[in-house]
Amino acid sequence: MQIKRGLYDHFSNQDSNLLWIYNYFKTVYNGGFYKLDNLIDKYNYVEDKYEKWLLIKAIINQDIRQNEKKKVEIFLELLKENNKGKYDYVNSYSYYLLHFYSVDKSILFLEDNLCISEFLESSVLDFSQSLVFKNYASLLPNNNMKKEIMKKCLEQTPQDTDLWKEWLKLYANQDEVKKISTDIFKCGYSDPTLIKQVKIDSGDTDVLVRMIILCSTNLNKDIALYLASFLNNKLLKNYMLLFIEMFDFSDILKGEINEICL
């Protein structure tokens, strides 16, 4: 899950500013709180344009979440000046409008700054463009335009399990839900909310093991034990039962456990 978000644990230079920045993103992704002053101090310290650009976006996001409207506006201007591409500013400004004004204002701004037909017809993959269109679709009522944009975003980022879950909820019948949920797990992506929809064949041991590991938390321990009962390999089953007993997978995700010894 951290790799999906670009949260890597090792850098060639362990004292680099990039390491500091990505550790910040990792902290926030795992639910941690970060002081704005520390982010701003880091922004004032770094000189590299790319690092400043990353920090500007991080500061805007935190400013919005902490209701610091004036600070948001200052750093939105800085993002506009240091923009690496059109869509970063559009995405950040639309979030600002959504949080401090209204859904309608955010939608109108996005419609004025996005070309929907060009996006739907394009064969070029631009992750920042796909992200802003995904966010735009999330604001729309359930209509054909929303469906077409979500479909295009899924074609571009099929690893986005959150978007798949929204698609399944809105547009898929029960057979499609089971098929897509199973495909997601077989492709290596995991989400505990999809587990009950996954169809496992007798040879899908790797899928079953990943499901067990994913559910090895204090909240889902009973599910993990139930799934482990379907393992045919006695040695593997014993290892998985030991894993369930000894570890909480959420701690591993947070980086609180770096080494597993059974």
Protein Blocks (a to p, Z undefined) as FASTA:
>chain_A
ZZmnopafbdfblkbfklmmmmmmmmmmnopacdfklmmmmmmmpmbfklmmmmmmmmmm
mmmmnopaklmmmmmmmmmmmpcbfklmmmmmmmmmmmmmcmklmmmmmmmmccfklmmm
pcbdcfklmmmmmmmmmmpccdfklmmmmmmmmmmmmmlmklmmmmmmmmpcfklmmmmm
mmmmmnopacfklmmmpccdfklmmmmmmmmmmmmcfklmmmmmmmmmmpmblklmmmmm
mmmmmpcfklmmnopafbdcZZ
